[in-house]
Amino acid sequence: MAEIMAKAVDKTPYVLVAFQECERMNILTHEIRRSLKELDLGLKGELTITADMEDLASALFYDNVPESWTRYAYPSLLSLGAWYADLLLRIRELEIWTMDFVLPVTVWLAGFFNPQSFLTAIMQSTARKNEWPLDKMCLAVEVTKKNREDMMAPPREGCYVHGLFMEGARWDIPSGAIADARLKELTPMMPIIFIRAIPVDRMDTKNVYECPVYKTRMRGPTYVWTFNLKTKEKAAKWILAAVALLLQI
C-alpha cells in the first residue's frame, strides 16, 4: 500500500477509490492466507484443530466459499472454484490500474468491492472539473453498440463500463432500447455502457425505464444504483417483468 500511495501524485476521486479497493483486497487475501496456513498446520498436527478450522475444511470439501472469507469479501453466489478464479481476475484489474493510475479504456464495474464509490467518483471528478454542485448532479447512462474489444480509447469525460448482464429482458442493439428476452437467454450480456455525470435538470426522463443495478441475482441488499435505460414500450411492462442489471451471474 505504501508503494502504491507513493506512486499517486494527484489524489483524484478515482485514485482514492483504487486505494480503498486495494485495502479491502489486502484484508481479504490476508485472511485467506492466514486461515489456510492455520488449517495446514492443524492437519500436520502442529496446532490443535479448532471449530473455525473444521468449518474451513468442510467448506473447502463441499466447494463452498468459507464463511470466514465471505465476511471480508463482496457478495457472490459462485461456488469456491469459480469464486477463486473471479478473485484472481479482480486482483489483476487492480494491479493494472495501480501501475500508473490511468483509468482503463473500459472499467469492469463488477470487479469492485464497492461499485457505488466508483460511480460517485465519476460525479465527483466531473463536478470538480466544471465546478458544479455535487448534490445537483446525476449519472446519465448511454448504452453503446460496441463490445469491449472495439474500444480503443477512454472517453474524455465519464467512463465506459463492461461486464453487466440484463435479467428479465435483453438490450436490442439495432433499436437501442430494451426488448423482450429470447427463450433460454436468461441473462444476456450488455454492450459497453457509457456513464457520465450531468446536472439533474438536464436528465432525460421521457421513454426511460429506471433500471436497478444489483451485484448478484439475489438482488435485495446488493443494490448498487439505478440506470435510466431507453425503452419504446411503457416502463410498467419492465417493472412487472422485474427487469434489472446484474454485475455478476
C-alpha atoms as an extended CHARMM CRD file, in Angstrom:
* protein
*
       249  EXT
         1         1  MET       CA              0.0000000000        0.0000000000        0.0000000000  PROA      1               0.0000000000
         2         2  ALA       CA              2.8410000000        2.3860000000        0.8320000000  PROA      2               0.0000000000
         3         3  GLU       CA              4.3520000000        1.8760000000       -2.6320000000  PROA      3               0.0000000000
         4         4  ILE       CA              1.0090000000        2.3820000000       -4.3560000000  PROA      4               0.0000000000
         5         5  MET       CA              0.2770000000        5.5480000000       -2.3620000000  PROA      5               0.0000000000
         6         6  ALA       CA              3.7220000000        6.9450000000       -3.1630000000  PROA      6               0.0000000000
         7         7  LYS       CA              3.0450000000        6.4520000000       -6.8950000000  PROA      7               0.0000000000
         8         8  ALA       CA             -0.1420000000        8.5130000000       -6.9210000000  PROA      8               0.0000000000
         9         9  VAL       CA              0.8200000000       12.1620000000       -7.1520000000  PROA      9               0.0000000000
        10        10  ASP       CA             -2.6280000000       13.5150000000       -7.9120000000  PROA      10              0.0000000000
        11        11  LYS       CA             -5.2380000000       12.2570000000       -5.4350000000  PROA      11              0.0000000000
        12        12  THR       CA             -8.2330000000       12.2950000000       -7.7870000000  PROA      12              0.0000000000
        13        13  PRO       CA            -11.5520000000       10.6600000000       -6.7550000000  PROA      13              0.0000000000
        14        14  TYR       CA            -10.6240000000        7.6400000000       -8.9250000000  PROA      14              0.0000000000
        15        15  VAL       CA             -7.2750000000        7.2190000000       -7.1720000000  PROA      15              0.0000000000
        16        16  LEU       CA             -8.9820000000        7.2520000000       -3.7630000000  PROA      16              0.0000000000
        17        17  VAL       CA            -11.3610000000        4.5310000000       -4.9710000000  PROA      17              0.0000000000
        18        18  ALA       CA             -8.3170000000        2.4720000000       -6.0510000000  PROA      18              0.0000000000
        19        19  PHE       CA             -6.7810000000        2.8970000000       -2.5670000000  PROA      19              0.0000000000
        20        20  GLN       CA             -9.9830000000        1.7260000000       -0.8520000000  PROA      20              0.0000000000
        21        21  GLU       CA            -10.2980000000       -1.2650000000       -3.1830000000  PROA      21              0.0000000000
        22        22  CYS       CA             -6.6550000000       -2.3190000000       -2.6610000000  PROA      22              0.0000000000
        23        23  GLU       CA             -7.0030000000       -2.0600000000        1.1150000000  PROA      23              0.0000000000
        24        24  ARG       CA            -10.1040000000       -4.2450000000        1.1280000000  PROA      24              0.0000000000
        25        25  MET       CA             -8.4780000000       -6.7480000000       -1.2050000000  PROA      25              0.0000000000
        26        26  ASN       CA             -5.4350000000       -6.9200000000        1.0930000000  PROA      26              0.0000000000
        27        27  ILE       CA             -7.6700000000       -7.6440000000        4.1040000000  PROA      27              0.0000000000
        28        28  LEU       CA             -9.4350000000      -10.4370000000        2.2000000000  PROA      28              0.0000000000
        29        29  THR       CA             -6.2700000000      -12.0890000000        0.7940000000  PROA      29              0.0000000000
        30        30  HSD       CA             -4.5770000000      -11.7920000000        4.2100000000  PROA      30              0.0000000000
        31        31  GLU       CA             -7.4770000000      -13.6620000000        5.8430000000  PROA      31              0.0000000000
        32        32  ILE       CA             -7.4380000000      -16.3580000000        3.1210000000  PROA      32              0.0000000000
        33        33  ARG       CA             -3.6880000000      -16.8570000000        3.5490000000  PROA      33              0.0000000000
        34        34  ARG       CA             -3.8360000000      -16.8600000000        7.3750000000  PROA      34              0.0000000000
        35        35  SER       CA             -6.7240000000      -19.3350000000        7.6410000000  PROA      35              0.0000000000
        36        36  LEU       CA             -5.2270000000      -21.7590000000        5.0870000000  PROA      36              0.0000000000
        37        37  LYS       CA             -1.8070000000      -21.7310000000        6.7930000000  PROA      37              0.0000000000
        38        38  GLU       CA             -3.5060000000      -22.3550000000       10.1340000000  PROA      38              0.0000000000
        39        39  LEU       CA             -5.5280000000      -25.2640000000        8.7020000000  PROA      39              0.0000000000
        40        40  ASP       CA             -2.3870000000      -26.7210000000        7.1030000000  PROA      40              0.0000000000
        41        41  LEU       CA             -0.5600000000      -26.6760000000       10.4550000000  PROA      41              0.0000000000
        42        42  GLY       CA             -3.6240000000      -28.2090000000       12.1160000000  PROA      42              0.0000000000
        43        43  LEU       CA             -3.7210000000      -31.0660000000        9.6060000000  PROA      43              0.0000000000
        44        44  LYS       CA              0.0080000000      -31.6970000000       10.1270000000  PROA      44              0.0000000000
        45        45  GLY       CA             -0.6380000000      -31.9740000000       13.8680000000  PROA      45              0.0000000000
        46        46  GLU       CA              1.3280000000      -28.8430000000       14.8080000000  PROA      46              0.0000000000
        47        47  LEU       CA             -1.7890000000      -26.9790000000       16.0040000000  PROA      47              0.0000000000
        48        48  THR       CA             -4.9660000000      -28.0700000000       17.7540000000  PROA      48              0.0000000000
        49        49  ILE       CA             -7.8920000000      -28.2290000000       15.2880000000  PROA      49              0.0000000000
        50        50  THR       CA            -10.4600000000      -25.5800000000       16.2540000000  PROA      50              0.0000000000
        51        51  ALA       CA            -14.1130000000      -25.2460000000       15.2410000000  PROA      51              0.0000000000
        52        52  ASP       CA            -13.1120000000      -22.4920000000       12.7690000000  PROA      52              0.0000000000
        53        53  MET       CA            -10.5910000000      -24.8050000000       11.1040000000  PROA      53              0.0000000000
        54        54  GLU       CA            -13.2060000000      -27.5530000000       10.8450000000  PROA      54              0.0000000000
        55        55  ASP       CA            -15.6710000000      -25.1380000000        9.2330000000  PROA      55              0.0000000000
        56        56  LEU       CA            -12.9860000000      -24.0710000000        6.7410000000  PROA      56              0.0000000000
        57        57  ALA       CA            -12.0650000000      -27.6650000000        5.8590000000  PROA      57              0.0000000000
        58        58  SER       CA            -15.7340000000      -28.5920000000        5.4560000000  PROA      58              0.0000000000
        59        59  ALA       CA            -16.4110000000      -25.5840000000        3.1720000000  PROA      59              0.0000000000
        60        60  LEU       CA            -13.3740000000      -26.4330000000        1.0120000000  PROA      60              0.0000000000
        61        61  PHE       CA            -14.5180000000      -30.0550000000        0.7560000000  PROA      61              0.0000000000
        62        62  TYR       CA            -18.0110000000      -29.0380000000       -0.4380000000  PROA      62              0.0000000000
        63        63  ASP       CA            -16.6760000000      -26.3860000000       -2.8760000000  PROA      63              0.0000000000
        64        64  ASN       CA            -18.2800000000      -23.5560000000       -0.9010000000  PROA      64              0.0000000000
        65        65  VAL       CA            -16.7170000000      -20.2020000000       -0.0800000000  PROA      65              0.0000000000
        66        66  PRO       CA            -15.8540000000      -20.3500000000        3.6630000000  PROA      66              0.0000000000
        67        67  GLU       CA            -17.8390000000      -18.0800000000        5.9670000000  PROA      67              0.0000000000
        68        68  SER       CA            -14.6170000000      -16.5670000000        7.3940000000  PROA      68              0.0000000000
        69        69  TRP       CA            -13.7400000000      -15.3390000000        3.8670000000  PROA      69              0.0000000000
        70        70  THR       CA            -17.1770000000      -14.0710000000        2.8200000000  PROA      70              0.0000000000
        71        71  ARG       CA            -17.1490000000      -11.8370000000        5.8950000000  PROA      71              0.0000000000
        72        72  TYR       CA            -14.4360000000       -9.7340000000        4.2240000000  PROA      72              0.0000000000
        73        73  ALA       CA            -15.4570000000      -10.3730000000        0.6120000000  PROA      73              0.0000000000
        74        74  TYR       CA            -18.0230000000       -8.9530000000       -1.8170000000  PROA      74              0.0000000000
        75        75  PRO       CA            -21.4840000000      -10.5120000000       -2.3500000000  PROA      75              0.0000000000
        76        76  SER       CA            -21.2270000000      -13.5260000000       -4.6480000000  PROA      76              0.0000000000
        77        77  LEU       CA            -23.2680000000      -16.6500000000       -5.3680000000  PROA      77              0.0000000000
        78        78  LEU       CA            -20.4110000000      -18.5320000000       -7.0530000000  PROA      78              0.0000000000
        79        79  SER       CA            -19.0200000000      -21.8630000000       -5.8940000000  PROA      79              0.0000000000
        80        80  LEU       CA            -15.4880000000      -21.8640000000       -4.4880000000  PROA      80              0.0000000000
        81        81  GLY       CA            -13.6400000000      -22.7290000000       -7.7310000000  PROA      81              0.0000000000
        82        82  ALA       CA            -15.4000000000      -20.0430000000       -9.7780000000  PROA      82              0.0000000000
        83        83  TRP       CA            -15.1980000000      -17.5900000000       -6.8820000000  PROA      83              0.0000000000
        84        84  TYR       CA            -11.4130000000      -18.0080000000       -6.6430000000  PROA      84              0.0000000000
        85        85  ALA       CA            -10.9610000000      -17.5430000000      -10.4190000000  PROA      85              0.0000000000
        86        86  ASP       CA            -13.0980000000      -14.3960000000      -10.1230000000  PROA      86              0.0000000000
        87        87  LEU       CA            -10.9610000000      -13.1820000000       -7.2020000000  PROA      87              0.0000000000
        88        88  LEU       CA             -7.7730000000      -13.5470000000       -9.2850000000  PROA      88              0.0000000000
        89        89  LEU       CA             -9.3640000000      -11.5100000000      -12.1000000000  PROA      89              0.0000000000
        90        90  ARG       CA            -10.2320000000       -8.7260000000       -9.6360000000  PROA      90              0.0000000000
        91        91  ILE       CA             -6.6840000000       -8.6850000000       -8.2740000000  PROA      91              0.0000000000
        92        92  ARG       CA             -5.3150000000       -8.4940000000      -11.8380000000  PROA      92              0.0000000000
        93        93  GLU       CA             -7.5810000000       -5.5000000000      -12.6210000000  PROA      93              0.0000000000
        94        94  LEU       CA             -6.3680000000       -3.6870000000       -9.5010000000  PROA      94              0.0000000000
        95        95  GLU       CA             -2.7270000000       -4.4300000000      -10.3610000000  PROA      95              0.0000000000
        96        96  ILE       CA             -3.1140000000       -2.9920000000      -13.8660000000  PROA      96              0.0000000000
        97        97  TRP       CA             -4.9360000000        0.0810000000      -12.5620000000  PROA      97              0.0000000000
        98        98  THR       CA             -2.4640000000        0.8510000000       -9.7800000000  PROA      98              0.0000000000
        99        99  MET       CA              0.5920000000        0.5680000000      -12.0510000000  PROA      99              0.0000000000
       100       100  ASP       CA              0.0860000000        4.1120000000      -13.3700000000  PROA      100             0.0000000000
       101       101  PHE       CA             -3.4070000000        5.1020000000      -12.1050000000  PROA      101             0.0000000000
       102       102  VAL       CA             -4.6120000000        5.6800000000      -15.6490000000  PROA      102             0.0000000000
       103       103  LEU       CA             -8.2260000000        4.5680000000      -15.8900000000  PROA      103             0.0000000000
       104       104  PRO       CA             -8.6300000000        1.5390000000      -18.1570000000  PROA      104             0.0000000000
       105       105  VAL       CA            -10.3190000000        2.1140000000      -21.5340000000  PROA      105             0.0000000000
       106       106  THR       CA            -13.3460000000        0.2790000000      -20.1750000000  PROA      106             0.0000000000
       107       107  VAL       CA            -13.8000000000       -0.4400000000      -16.4910000000  PROA      107             0.0000000000
       108       108  TRP       CA            -15.0610000000       -3.7800000000      -15.1680000000  PROA      108             0.0000000000
       109       109  LEU       CA            -17.7000000000       -2.4510000000      -12.7830000000  PROA      109             0.0000000000
       110       110  ALA       CA            -18.2740000000       -5.8610000000      -11.1860000000  PROA      110             0.0000000000
       111       111  GLY       CA            -14.6050000000       -6.0020000000      -10.1640000000  PROA      111             0.0000000000
       112       112  PHE       CA            -15.1140000000       -3.5560000000       -7.2890000000  PROA      112             0.0000000000
       113       113  PHE       CA            -15.9530000000       -4.3150000000       -3.6820000000  PROA      113             0.0000000000
       114       114  ASN       CA            -17.9190000000       -1.0790000000       -3.7350000000  PROA      114             0.0000000000
       115       115  PRO       CA            -19.1320000000       -0.1260000000       -7.2480000000  PROA      115             0.0000000000
       116       116  GLN       CA            -21.0920000000        2.8080000000       -5.7540000000  PROA      116             0.0000000000
       117       117  SER       CA            -17.8610000000        4.5410000000       -4.7750000000  PROA      117             0.0000000000
       118       118  PHE       CA            -16.6130000000        4.3410000000       -8.3710000000  PROA      118             0.0000000000
       119       119  LEU       CA            -19.8900000000        5.7080000000       -9.7780000000  PROA      119             0.0000000000
       120       120  THR       CA            -19.7710000000        8.5170000000       -7.2130000000  PROA      120             0.0000000000
       121       121  ALA       CA            -16.1680000000        9.2450000000       -8.2570000000  PROA      121             0.0000000000
       122       122  ILE       CA            -17.3990000000        9.8380000000      -11.8390000000  PROA      122             0.0000000000
       123       123  MET       CA            -19.7390000000       12.5260000000      -10.4630000000  PROA      123             0.0000000000
       124       124  GLN       CA            -17.0840000000       13.9990000000       -8.1920000000  PROA      124             0.0000000000
       125       125  SER       CA            -14.4660000000       14.3630000000      -10.9230000000  PROA      125             0.0000000000
       126       126  THR       CA            -16.9760000000       15.9970000000      -13.3160000000  PROA      126             0.0000000000
       127       127  ALA       CA            -18.1870000000       18.2940000000      -10.5340000000  PROA      127             0.0000000000
       128       128  ARG       CA            -14.6250000000       19.4190000000       -9.8180000000  PROA      128             0.0000000000
       129       129  LYS       CA            -13.8320000000       19.9450000000      -13.4750000000  PROA      129             0.0000000000
       130       130  ASN       CA            -16.9410000000       22.0180000000      -14.2330000000  PROA      130             0.0000000000
       131       131  GLU       CA            -17.3790000000       23.4910000000      -10.7410000000  PROA      131             0.0000000000
       132       132  TRP       CA            -20.8950000000       22.1380000000      -10.4010000000  PROA      132             0.0000000000
       133       133  PRO       CA            -22.5410000000       21.3670000000       -7.0210000000  PROA      133             0.0000000000
       134       134  LEU       CA            -22.3640000000       17.6060000000       -6.4200000000  PROA      134             0.0000000000
       135       135  ASP       CA            -25.8430000000       17.3440000000       -4.8790000000  PROA      135             0.0000000000
       136       136  LYS       CA            -27.4370000000       18.6730000000       -8.0880000000  PROA      136             0.0000000000
       137       137  MET       CA            -25.8670000000       16.0440000000      -10.3280000000  PROA      137             0.0000000000
       138       138  CYS       CA            -26.8350000000       12.5970000000      -11.5260000000  PROA      138             0.0000000000
       139       139  LEU       CA            -25.4750000000        9.8940000000      -13.8160000000  PROA      139             0.0000000000
       140       140  ALA       CA            -26.5430000000        9.7110000000      -17.4630000000  PROA      140             0.0000000000
       141       141  VAL       CA            -26.2740000000        6.2410000000      -18.9700000000  PROA      141             0.0000000000
       142       142  GLU       CA            -25.8640000000        5.5610000000      -22.6500000000  PROA      142             0.0000000000
       143       143  VAL       CA            -25.6660000000        2.0070000000      -23.9630000000  PROA      143             0.0000000000
       144       144  THR       CA            -23.2590000000        1.9040000000      -26.9050000000  PROA      144             0.0000000000
       145       145  LYS       CA            -23.3150000000       -0.5220000000      -29.8360000000  PROA      145             0.0000000000
       146       146  LYS       CA            -19.7890000000       -1.7250000000      -29.1560000000  PROA      146             0.0000000000
       147       147  ASN       CA            -18.1610000000       -4.5660000000      -27.2830000000  PROA      147             0.0000000000
       148       148  ARG       CA            -15.0550000000       -4.4130000000      -25.1160000000  PROA      148             0.0000000000
       149       149  GLU       CA            -12.7290000000       -5.3810000000      -27.9920000000  PROA      149             0.0000000000
       150       150  ASP       CA            -13.9550000000       -2.4530000000      -30.1310000000  PROA      150             0.0000000000
       151       151  MET       CA            -12.9420000000        0.2310000000      -27.6330000000  PROA      151             0.0000000000
       152       152  MET       CA             -9.6190000000        1.9050000000      -28.3560000000  PROA      152             0.0000000000
       153       153  ALA       CA             -9.5530000000        4.9200000000      -26.0330000000  PROA      153             0.0000000000
       154       154  PRO       CA            -11.3720000000        6.0660000000      -22.8900000000  PROA      154             0.0000000000
       155       155  PRO       CA            -13.9270000000        8.9180000000      -23.1930000000  PROA      155             0.0000000000
       156       156  ARG       CA            -12.8820000000       12.4930000000      -22.4020000000  PROA      156             0.0000000000
       157       157  GLU       CA            -15.3920000000       12.6910000000      -19.5930000000  PROA      157             0.0000000000
       158       158  GLY       CA            -17.0980000000        9.9240000000      -17.6900000000  PROA      158             0.0000000000
       159       159  CYS       CA            -16.2900000000        6.2770000000      -18.1810000000  PROA      159             0.0000000000
       160       160  TYR       CA            -17.0110000000        3.1760000000      -20.2550000000  PROA      160             0.0000000000
       161       161  VAL       CA            -18.0170000000        0.1350000000      -18.2090000000  PROA      161             0.0000000000
       162       162  HSD       CA            -18.3760000000       -3.5150000000      -19.2330000000  PROA      162             0.0000000000
       163       163  GLY       CA            -19.4150000000       -6.8160000000      -17.7130000000  PROA      163             0.0000000000
       164       164  LEU       CA            -23.0860000000       -6.1230000000      -16.9610000000  PROA      164             0.0000000000
       165       165  PHE       CA            -25.9220000000       -8.5710000000      -17.6040000000  PROA      165             0.0000000000
       166       166  MET       CA            -29.6380000000       -7.9660000000      -18.0020000000  PROA      166             0.0000000000
       167       167  GLU       CA            -32.2030000000      -10.1860000000      -16.3120000000  PROA      167             0.0000000000
       168       168  GLY       CA            -35.8620000000      -10.2840000000      -17.3250000000  PROA      168             0.0000000000
       169       169  ALA       CA            -35.2930000000       -8.7270000000      -20.7710000000  PROA      169             0.0000000000
       170       170  ARG       CA            -32.4870000000       -8.0190000000      -23.2330000000  PROA      170             0.0000000000
       171       171  TRP       CA            -30.8920000000       -4.9910000000      -24.8610000000  PROA      171             0.0000000000
       172       172  ASP       CA            -31.7270000000       -4.6880000000      -28.5430000000  PROA      172             0.0000000000
       173       173  ILE       CA            -28.6360000000       -3.1210000000      -30.1610000000  PROA      173             0.0000000000
       174       174  PRO       CA            -30.2020000000       -2.0890000000      -33.5340000000  PROA      174             0.0000000000
       175       175  SER       CA            -33.0990000000       -0.1810000000      -31.9400000000  PROA      175             0.0000000000
       176       176  GLY       CA            -31.0950000000        0.9490000000      -28.9070000000  PROA      176             0.0000000000
       177       177  ALA       CA            -33.8210000000        0.0290000000      -26.4080000000  PROA      177             0.0000000000
       178       178  ILE       CA            -34.9220000000       -2.7160000000      -24.0310000000  PROA      178             0.0000000000
       179       179  ALA       CA            -36.6630000000       -5.6420000000      -25.7490000000  PROA      179             0.0000000000
       180       180  ASP       CA            -38.3210000000       -8.8990000000      -24.6980000000  PROA      180             0.0000000000
       181       181  ALA       CA            -35.9320000000      -11.6340000000      -23.6280000000  PROA      181             0.0000000000
       182       182  ARG       CA            -35.2930000000      -14.5150000000      -26.0060000000  PROA      182             0.0000000000
       183       183  LEU       CA            -36.0250000000      -18.0820000000      -24.9800000000  PROA      183             0.0000000000
       184       184  LYS       CA            -33.2430000000      -19.7680000000      -22.9740000000  PROA      184             0.0000000000
       185       185  GLU       CA            -31.3210000000      -16.4800000000      -22.7100000000  PROA      185             0.0000000000
       186       186  LEU       CA            -31.6440000000      -15.8260000000      -19.0070000000  PROA      186             0.0000000000
       187       187  THR       CA            -29.0120000000      -13.1270000000      -18.5540000000  PROA      187             0.0000000000
       188       188  PRO       CA            -27.7700000000      -11.7340000000      -21.8750000000  PROA      188             0.0000000000
       189       189  MET       CA            -24.6040000000       -9.6370000000      -21.7630000000  PROA      189             0.0000000000
       190       190  MET       CA            -24.9160000000       -5.8830000000      -22.1770000000  PROA      190             0.0000000000
       191       191  PRO       CA            -22.7610000000       -3.9420000000      -24.6620000000  PROA      191             0.0000000000
       192       192  ILE       CA            -20.3410000000       -1.3150000000      -23.3360000000  PROA      192             0.0000000000
       193       193  ILE       CA            -22.1730000000        1.3080000000      -21.2630000000  PROA      193             0.0000000000
       194       194  PHE       CA            -21.0250000000        4.9390000000      -21.3020000000  PROA      194             0.0000000000
       195       195  ILE       CA            -21.6070000000        6.6500000000      -17.9410000000  PROA      195             0.0000000000
       196       196  ARG       CA            -21.1620000000       10.3660000000      -17.4010000000  PROA      196             0.0000000000
       197       197  ALA       CA            -22.3140000000       12.9170000000      -14.8630000000  PROA      197             0.0000000000
       198       198  ILE       CA            -24.7630000000       15.6890000000      -15.8010000000  PROA      198             0.0000000000
       199       199  PRO       CA            -26.8500000000       18.2570000000      -13.8730000000  PROA      199             0.0000000000
       200       200  VAL       CA            -30.1640000000       16.7860000000      -12.6870000000  PROA      200             0.0000000000
       201       201  ASP       CA            -32.2320000000       19.3110000000      -14.6920000000  PROA      201             0.0000000000
       202       202  ARG       CA            -30.7140000000       18.0290000000      -17.9580000000  PROA      202             0.0000000000
       203       203  MET       CA            -31.7610000000       14.4620000000      -17.2650000000  PROA      203             0.0000000000
       204       204  ASP       CA            -33.9380000000       12.9010000000      -19.9450000000  PROA      204             0.0000000000
       205       205  THR       CA            -36.9160000000       11.2860000000      -18.1980000000  PROA      205             0.0000000000
       206       206  LYS       CA            -39.0910000000       10.5420000000      -21.2400000000  PROA      206             0.0000000000
       207       207  ASN       CA            -39.3060000000        6.9830000000      -22.5790000000  PROA      207             0.0000000000
       208       208  VAL       CA            -36.9400000000        5.5820000000      -19.9840000000  PROA      208             0.0000000000
       209       209  TYR       CA            -37.1050000000        2.6630000000      -17.5970000000  PROA      209             0.0000000000
       210       210  GLU       CA            -35.4210000000        3.2610000000      -14.2610000000  PROA      210             0.0000000000
       211       211  CYS       CA            -33.4710000000        0.0230000000      -14.1870000000  PROA      211             0.0000000000
       212       212  PRO       CA            -31.9810000000       -1.0460000000      -10.8460000000  PROA      212             0.0000000000
       213       213  VAL       CA            -28.4360000000       -2.4270000000      -10.8280000000  PROA      213             0.0000000000
       214       214  TYR       CA            -27.5750000000       -5.2550000000       -8.4230000000  PROA      214             0.0000000000
       215       215  LYS       CA            -24.3460000000       -7.0680000000       -7.6320000000  PROA      215             0.0000000000
       216       216  THR       CA            -25.8570000000      -10.5850000000       -7.7550000000  PROA      216             0.0000000000
       217       217  ARG       CA            -29.0370000000      -12.4470000000       -8.7460000000  PROA      217             0.0000000000
       218       218  MET       CA            -30.0970000000      -12.3510000000       -5.1100000000  PROA      218             0.0000000000
       219       219  ARG       CA            -30.8620000000       -8.6140000000       -5.5870000000  PROA      219             0.0000000000
       220       220  GLY       CA            -32.1680000000       -7.1200000000       -2.3220000000  PROA      220             0.0000000000
       221       221  PRO       CA            -29.2410000000       -5.8210000000       -0.2430000000  PROA      221             0.0000000000
       222       222  THR       CA            -26.8670000000       -5.9700000000       -3.2280000000  PROA      222             0.0000000000
       223       223  TYR       CA            -28.4600000000       -2.8740000000       -4.8360000000  PROA      223             0.0000000000
       224       224  VAL       CA            -25.8930000000       -0.5460000000       -6.4200000000  PROA      224             0.0000000000
       225       225  TRP       CA            -27.5500000000        2.2170000000       -8.4820000000  PROA      225             0.0000000000
       226       226  THR       CA            -30.4200000000        2.9900000000      -10.8590000000  PROA      226             0.0000000000
       227       227  PHE       CA            -29.6320000000        3.4100000000      -14.5680000000  PROA      227             0.0000000000
       228       228  ASN       CA            -32.1320000000        5.1130000000      -16.8610000000  PROA      228             0.0000000000
       229       229  LEU       CA            -32.3900000000        2.9250000000      -19.9500000000  PROA      229             0.0000000000
       230       230  LYS       CA            -34.2610000000        3.8210000000      -23.1420000000  PROA      230             0.0000000000
       231       231  THR       CA            -37.4800000000        1.9460000000      -23.8430000000  PROA      231             0.0000000000
       232       232  LYS       CA            -40.0160000000        2.1250000000      -26.6750000000  PROA      232             0.0000000000
       233       233  GLU       CA            -42.6870000000        0.4700000000      -24.5790000000  PROA      233             0.0000000000
       234       234  LYS       CA            -44.2000000000        1.5930000000      -21.2870000000  PROA      234             0.0000000000
       235       235  ALA       CA            -41.8580000000        1.3270000000      -18.3210000000  PROA      235             0.0000000000
       236       236  ALA       CA            -44.6250000000       -0.5340000000      -16.4300000000  PROA      236             0.0000000000
       237       237  LYS       CA            -44.0060000000       -3.5870000000      -18.6320000000  PROA      237             0.0000000000
       238       238  TRP       CA            -40.3900000000       -3.8550000000      -17.4730000000  PROA      238             0.0000000000
       239       239  ILE       CA            -41.3490000000       -3.1820000000      -13.8580000000  PROA      239             0.0000000000
       240       240  LEU       CA            -43.7600000000       -6.1630000000      -13.9820000000  PROA      240             0.0000000000
       241       241  ALA       CA            -41.0540000000       -8.2880000000      -15.6070000000  PROA      241             0.0000000000
       242       242  ALA       CA            -38.6850000000       -7.2630000000      -12.7700000000  PROA      242             0.0000000000
       243       243  VAL       CA            -36.0230000000       -6.2590000000      -15.2820000000  PROA      243             0.0000000000
       244       244  ALA       CA            -32.6810000000       -5.4440000000      -13.6650000000  PROA      244             0.0000000000
       245       245  LEU       CA            -28.9770000000       -5.2110000000      -14.4860000000  PROA      245             0.0000000000
       246       246  LEU       CA            -26.6350000000       -7.6140000000      -12.6890000000  PROA      246             0.0000000000
       247       247  LEU       CA            -22.8980000000       -7.2580000000      -12.1600000000  PROA      247             0.0000000000
       248       248  GLN       CA            -22.4290000000      -10.9790000000      -11.6180000000  PROA      248             0.0000000000
       249       249  ILE       CA            -24.4020000000      -14.0600000000      -12.6450000000  PROA      249             0.0000000000
